[in-house]
Amino acid sequence: VLVFDMTDEKSFAALSTWHEEVLAKVRPSNPDAFPFMVFGNKSDAEQEHKVPSEAAEMWCESRGNCQYLETSAATAANVEVGFLQLVQKVLDTAS
C-alpha cells in the first residue's frame, strides 16, 4: 500500500520513489505483476485537494498492476474497503 496526501503535491510526486523502493526491497520475481494499492488520503478535504483524482488514476494505470482508491483516515472512508480489495488482489495474484 502506498499512501499520498491529496492536499500535498509533494507527497504525490514521491509515489514513484516509494514504488521503486518497495520493488527494490521485495525483489518480486515479476515486478509488473506485484500487487500495489494506492490510497489518496484526505478525500474528506475536497476543498484543499491539490492532486486531481485523474492524475492518481493515470499514475496507477502507467504502473500496471496498481489500483487507486480515495480514502480518509479522519472519517475512515474506504479504508477497510481498500485493505479488503488489496487482500483479494494478493490472493488473485497468488492463484
C-alpha positions, 0 to 999 in steps of 0.5 A: 500500500502506498499512501499520498496526501491529496492536499500535498503535491509533494507527497504525490510526486514521491509515489514513484520513489516509494514504488521503486523502493518497495520493488527494490526491497521485495525483489518480486520475481515479476515486478509488473505483476506485484500487487500495489494499492494506492490510497489518496488520503484526505478525500474528506478535504475536497476543498484543499485537494491539490492532486486531481483524482485523474492524475492518481488514476493515470499514475496507477494505470502507467504502473500496471498492476496498481489500483487507486482508491480515495480514502480518509483516515479522519472519517475512515472512508474506504479504508477497510474497503481498500485493505479488503480489495488489496487482500483479494488482489494478493490472493488473485495474484497468488492463484 
